[in-house]
Amino acid sequence: MIRVAVLGCGRIGRMHAANIAAHPRAALSMVHDVHAPAADAVAAEHGVPTGSADDAFGPGIDAVLVATATETHADFIERAVAAGTPILCEKPIDLDPARVARCAEAIAGASVPVQIGFNRRFDPGHRAARDALRAGEIGDLQQVVITSRDPAMPPRVYYAAAGGLMRDMTIHDFDLARFMLGAEPVEIFAVAGRRTDPALMAELNDHDSAMVVMRTADGVQCHINNARCAVYGYDQRVELLGDAGMLVSGNRKPHEMRRYTAAQSEAAAPYEFFFVERYAEAFRAQLDAFFDSIETGAAVQAGFEDGHCALLLAEAAYRSLREGRMVRVEEVTQ
Ligand SMILES: NC(=O)c1ccc[n+]([C@@H]2O[C@H](COP(=O)([O-])OP(=O)(O)OC[C@H]3O[C@@H](n4cnc5c(N)ncnc54)[C@H](O)[C@@H]3O)[C@@H](O)[C@H]2O)c1
């Protein structure tokens, strides 16, 4: 059994702790949070001890899952690598590309698995689409279209730590785009808006909707559209267009029952509410892959470099927003 410590027992840390506790190849061995009641609640739920961050990198722990606030991730990655402890760390690595570059230097050459929490790569539908693409089922890839809309605006307190729509939310889609494209975007153009809560977004200098267009060196196009508030639910779709067909990985509903009445046809249940529900299988598969890397030495499937590249795309998107022009990704270096 792989003995895992979970650092950060907030919204997503609680979910990761439950998945680890239920995993056949792992044991949830310890939880830690600077906010003691959060750690106590998760510890009580699973009958495991709380401990300090030092304990997590000490004897008796084989791997750590970091689900703390974003500003702590790079420090924990460096600490894990120095201790030789495999780490699965939530996205993003940091909000500042310079800090990520320093972290990259600090961990260069390390053989310990460092996986970043890009869970969407592990969604069965998204993964099947990517596998079918790579198997040649739709011929040459021409376009990737990613729709990612949250069901509701997060509470006001969320935005400051999140670091802006592109670094917090679109970063998942930048990673998914790279995963699907199998090539680096070289150019990017972004527009963003304040449509749902203009006053709050202006005050926080943030955005609640965005559209991004990217192009690879081979001319493959990618479009990402984001909104913080889609009243009909969490909207997660990926479309791949090739010269021999199209692949679509669509939304999920809790069940497939449909209503037909005099007033409606094909009326269905709302989509799964948010990421915990929609990506439940993906979060579990992400853990499977992490444990495979620990046990077999296989390369991680979403690594530090992926986290770095996705953040640089977010930086390039912000530059495009500021300057109102197409930006070459190589203009953003760090
Ligand atoms: N992969 C995804 O889909 C996904 C979804 C949500 C959040 N996240 C990421 O996960 C991270 C946590 O997000 P959340 O929504 O769970 O936030 P949260 O605020 O609900 O939880 C974070 C927890 O970390 C604790 N914490 C902060 N600093 C700490 C430290 N130095 N040591 C120990 N504990 C510390 C806080 O007390 C809090 O309980 C963020 O980086 C976020 O971007 C990823």
PDBQT file of the ligand as one rigid body, heavy atoms in Angstrom, charges set to zero:
ROOT
HETATM    1  N1  LIG A 401      -8.153  20.361 -10.426  1.00  0.00    +0.000 N 
HETATM    2  C1  LIG A 401      -9.244  21.058 -10.202  1.00  0.00    +0.000 C 
HETATM    3  O1  LIG A 401     -10.249  20.926 -10.908  1.00  0.00    +0.000 OA
HETATM    4  C2  LIG A 401      -9.274  22.007  -9.038  1.00  0.00    +0.000 A 
HETATM    5  C3  LIG A 401     -10.506  22.374  -8.500  1.00  0.00    +0.000 A 
HETATM    6  C4  LIG A 401     -10.525  23.221  -7.396  1.00  0.00    +0.000 A 
HETATM    7  C5  LIG A 401      -9.334  23.714  -6.874  1.00  0.00    +0.000 A 
HETATM    8  N2  LIG A 401      -8.151  23.348  -7.437  1.00  0.00    +0.000 N 
HETATM    9  C6  LIG A 401      -6.878  23.871  -6.893  1.00  0.00    +0.000 C 
HETATM   10  O2  LIG A 401      -6.687  23.274  -5.608  1.00  0.00    +0.000 OA
HETATM   11  C7  LIG A 401      -6.129  24.219  -4.693  1.00  0.00    +0.000 C 
HETATM   12  C8  LIG A 401      -7.052  24.319  -3.463  1.00  0.00    +0.000 C 
HETATM   13  O3  LIG A 401      -8.299  24.788  -3.891  1.00  0.00    +0.000 OA
HETATM   14  P1  LIG A 401      -9.598  24.671  -2.963  1.00  0.00    +0.000 P 
HETATM   15  O4  LIG A 401     -10.720  25.138  -3.805  1.00  0.00    +0.000 OA
HETATM   16  O5  LIG A 401      -9.660  23.323  -2.323  1.00  0.00    +0.000 OA
HETATM   17  O6  LIG A 401      -9.259  25.781  -1.871  1.00  0.00    +0.000 OA
HETATM   18  P2  LIG A 401      -9.744  25.851  -0.336  1.00  0.00    +0.000 P 
HETATM   19  O7  LIG A 401      -9.483  27.255   0.079  1.00  0.00    +0.000 OA
HETATM   20  O8  LIG A 401     -11.114  25.296  -0.199  1.00  0.00    +0.000 OA
HETATM   21  O9  LIG A 401      -8.752  24.862   0.422  1.00  0.00    +0.000 OA
HETATM   22  C9  LIG A 401      -7.376  25.122   0.569  1.00  0.00    +0.000 C 
HETATM   23  C10 LIG A 401      -6.967  24.624   1.933  1.00  0.00    +0.000 C 
HETATM   24  O10 LIG A 401      -5.528  24.724   2.018  1.00  0.00    +0.000 OA
HETATM   25  C11 LIG A 401      -5.228  25.159   3.340  1.00  0.00    +0.000 C 
HETATM   26  N3  LIG A 401      -3.894  25.756   3.329  1.00  0.00    +0.000 N 
HETATM   27  C12 LIG A 401      -3.520  26.957   2.810  1.00  0.00    +0.000 A 
HETATM   28  N4  LIG A 401      -2.200  27.127   2.956  1.00  0.00    +0.000 NA
HETATM   29  C13 LIG A 401      -1.730  26.019   3.588  1.00  0.00    +0.000 A 
HETATM   30  C14 LIG A 401      -0.432  25.600   3.997  1.00  0.00    +0.000 A 
HETATM   31  N5  LIG A 401       0.652  26.361   3.810  1.00  0.00    +0.000 N 
HETATM   32  N6  LIG A 401      -0.307  24.385   4.591  1.00  0.00    +0.000 NA
HETATM   33  C15 LIG A 401      -1.388  23.603   4.800  1.00  0.00    +0.000 A 
HETATM   34  N7  LIG A 401      -2.644  23.953   4.433  1.00  0.00    +0.000 NA
HETATM   35  C16 LIG A 401      -2.801  25.138   3.817  1.00  0.00    +0.000 A 
HETATM   36  C17 LIG A 401      -6.336  26.121   3.720  1.00  0.00    +0.000 C 
HETATM   37  O11 LIG A 401      -6.442  26.284   5.117  1.00  0.00    +0.000 OA
HETATM   38  C18 LIG A 401      -7.554  25.434   3.090  1.00  0.00    +0.000 C 
HETATM   39  O12 LIG A 401      -8.201  24.557   3.992  1.00  0.00    +0.000 OA
HETATM   40  C19 LIG A 401      -5.976  25.535  -5.469  1.00  0.00    +0.000 C 
HETATM   41  O13 LIG A 401      -4.646  25.641  -5.914  1.00  0.00    +0.000 OA
HETATM   42  C20 LIG A 401      -6.903  25.382  -6.657  1.00  0.00    +0.000 C 
HETATM   43  O14 LIG A 401      -6.445  26.062  -7.820  1.00  0.00    +0.000 OA
HETATM   44  C21 LIG A 401      -8.091  22.508  -8.500  1.00  0.00    +0.000 A 
ENDROOT
TORSDOF 0
